[in-house]
Amino acid sequence: MVDVLQVAVLAGDGIGPEVVPVAMVAAEKALAAQGIRVQWEMLPFGRSAIDSHGESMPTSTLDALDGFEMMVVGPHDSASYPEPHRSAAPPGAVLRKHFGLYANLRPAQAIPHIPATAPDIDLLIVRENSEGLYADRNMAVGAGEFMPTPDVALSVGVVTRQASERIAERAFEAARTRRGHVTVVHKANVLRLTTGLFRDVCFEVAQRYPEVRVDQQHVDAMAALLVRRPGDFDVLVTENLFGDILSDLAAELSGSLGLASSINCSDTRVMAQAVHGAAPDIAGRGLANPLAMISSVASALDWAATRRADPRLAAAAASLRAGVAATVAAGVMTPDLGGIATTSEFGDRLYSVL
Ligand code: ATP
């Protein structure tokens, strides 16, 4: 049990410095109601860190982050960085790799009063985040893509028993606290060895969770089924690329990609980061929707509640979600959702119900 929660904050670029503070104040209030105080540590990151430290992800920031279990990270707009920073590894990827954040958890749930193609969707996509076909992270040295000649491009896909096992464990643990159903998503009819290994390891892990129902889908069929009957699925566990694509589809079905929340985590560390980018087109104008950032922080609090066996953290997360739902139900929404509220007006209304 903690009475002070230490959280590192990397506000990021574009709308990051607008949405991150709203999520911080909201979390502070929800946690205070549970008797928990938050100590925030703001660390340099992104475009402003290039100016102040000469790097978008300063070594001093990485060193400082070492001491934190929880971090809240805003979006980065690396495409706008001057060279050589633009061509360097994106700061989000640096964080994932440096801290071994092997699981990307992306919930997709419709919020009443926000139009959704699939109002009954209530999914958690558990995406393996450290290997697969992602060339920036699946090799110890070098990249997983290369060109032996200018007209031939090759890509290496990596699936290991160890990474498949730990992601499957996350999925089955999550299913236990949800509706008790895991769907293993793969393409073992074609990628027999790689996604076949992934599928087999997931089914081995399933034997340790007899109370959880397990089934499987090929990724192409899964995409169709998510559109046809999304309400039938609870937790999907899948490899990196499939998870990336399916989670965008699920987010869009639940309302909009702009609402999508996410955490990247290991067994000892969690990073809350909304799925959306820095949105430079609307930055600094009070138009940004903080909802995805707030929901990401709520998911990080749920992760911490499990790790620390502290139900107060889960209660704070639930209160954040209920507060967002109540704010939206009262018609207070930012322009991307058809409303007229500014970022801070949304925040003020939310704080008043926490
Ligand atoms: P990236 O490659 O970093 O994801 P992107 O340009 O593909 O960046 P976003 O920065 O997410 O994607 O922006 C896509 C569109 O969604 C833009 O029009 C942006 O204004 C809008 N958008 C993104 N996030 C939000 C938000 N939180 N609130 C309102 N609009 C948003």
Boltz pocket constraint, residues with backbone or C-beta under 6 A from the ligand:
constraints:
  - pocket:
      binder: B
      contacts: [[A, 15], [A, 19], [A, 75], [A, 76], [A, 77], [A, 258], [A, 275], [A, 276], [A, 277], [A, 278], [A, 279], [A, 280], [A, 281], [A, 282], [A, 287], [A, 288], [A, 289], [A, 290], [A, 292], [A, 336]]
      max_distance: 6.0
